[in-house]
Amino acid sequence: MNLSIDIIMGGPGREAAVSRRSGAAVAAALTRLGHDVQLIDLKAELEIASLRAGTLVFNLVHGTYGEDGRLQAVLEAAGRTYVGSDAVASRLCMDKAATKARLVQAGLRVPWGVRLDLTRPFSPRDLKIPHHAGLVLKPACDGSSVGLRMVANPGFILPAIEEIIRELGPVPYLLEERLPGPEFTVAVIEDEQGARALPPLQISAAAGVFDYQAKYHRNDTIEEPVADAALAKILGDIGCTAHRACGCRDISRTDIMATADGGHAALEVNTLPGMTDASLAPKAAAAAGMSYDQFANHLVQRAAARMSRTP
């Protein structure tokens, strides 16, 4: 079924450049398939009048505004059907601490962590850190791998925080234990039978950290399907459980890290995974035998089915 689709990209957040790459790639794919596509490049927030009447909306504004439930709420208030999770699930998953609490309720393991209020002075001794090994600092409410900092031990927390405040201001941050890995990611999509995991990918970053640079700017990061069928099943089950527990829709991507005792801990859930040619979700789809065009079309057809059910 050919559709009229408005693709929203850009936005006010720090992932605007990647968002534009996602938007351009999806627009090219859907145009090749015969859909009527309009690209909308946001510089700030969405003006509903920029959308054409009756179109399906494909939101590709990663991170701030586009992934935190605010843009979703605007679309819902206007009665527009769009690809991806609703405002409630988007708001939840953007808050990494709240997401971890939901995952624990669903029976999943998560790393130890504590939310930091950088507007108030504190001592690392107050945090009750369970060990003296490596730690991770990341924004509590921002896109995946944005603003990531590795901390060798608790003695380096305060210098790292001072650097963050100079760069970003006193934004909320999450301090977590650094797990040994390896790191995996599981993209989950939906079909008539419900949520299903695409082949999990194992991530090997040459620099040792899968940060923003490793994800989008370096060419020495290896992302390959997990070869062990039993491990792939375990990881896929974690991804599907996380998807359902957080109320995600159409697509999600759960990042997972191996623990020192041979287990696996879910790090976070992304409701709006990247759709560039370097992004993980399209690579997982390719491992499942789906071309990029088929993958993009699957997502819009899922949303279109909801549009057809709307009175």
C-alpha positions, 0 to 999 in steps of 0.5 A: 500500500502506497502512502503519503508520509511526512518525515520529521528530522533535525530538531533542537537536540545534540543528535540533529545531524544524525537525525538528518542522516536517518531522515534522508535515508528513510526518505530515499527508501520510501520514495524508491518504494513509490510512497509520497514523501515530504521531508521536514527539517526542524530547527526547533519544535514542530509546527503542526501546520507544516504537516500535510493533511491526512499523512502518516508521520515518521518521526526521526528526531533523535534524542531531545524533543523527538524521543522524550515524549514531547513531539509525540504528545504534540502529534497525539494532541493533533490526532496524527498517526505516527511511527514509533512509541507513544508519548508515555513510553517515549518519556519513560525510556528517555529517563534511564533511571526510570527505565531501569526501575521498570526493567527490574520490575519485569525481572531483568537485571540492570547495572548498579547505578545512582542518579546525580543532581549536579546542581548540589555538592556531594562527596563520592563517599555519599553514593555508597558505590559497591566497588572501587572499579570502573564506573560510567557517567552518562546523561540521565535523559538524553540519547544513547551514547551522548555525553558518555564518560568513563571513570577509572575509579571513584576518585575520578568522579568529581573531576569528570563531573567538573568537566561535564558541567563546563561542557553541558551545564548541571544536567542530571547524570547517571553514575553506573558500574562499568560492566566487563562486556562484551556489549550487545544490542537487540532491535525489536520490531512488531508484526501481527504476532507481536514483538519479535527480536531481530538477530542480536549484534555484538559490538566491539569498539576498537577504542574500547568504548562504544560512544558517540564517536565510535557509533557514528564517526569511526570506521573501526567499530565491529558490529556483527550478529551473535553466532551462538544460537543459545546466547542469541536466544537469551539476548532476544528474550531480554530485548522483547521483555524490555520492549513489552515492559516499557510499552514500546511500539513498532520498534525499540533497541535494548542495549545489553552488557555481559556481567562478570559472573556470566549473566547479562544486564540491560543498560537502556531502551531506545524507542527511536533507534538510528536509521542511518546506513551505519545504524544498528537497527538496519544492520540487525534487520539485514542480518534477518534478511530484510533490506533497508527498504523493506525494513523502513516499509515494515515500520510505516505499514505497521503505523498505517494499520493503526491509521486505518483503524482510527475512526 
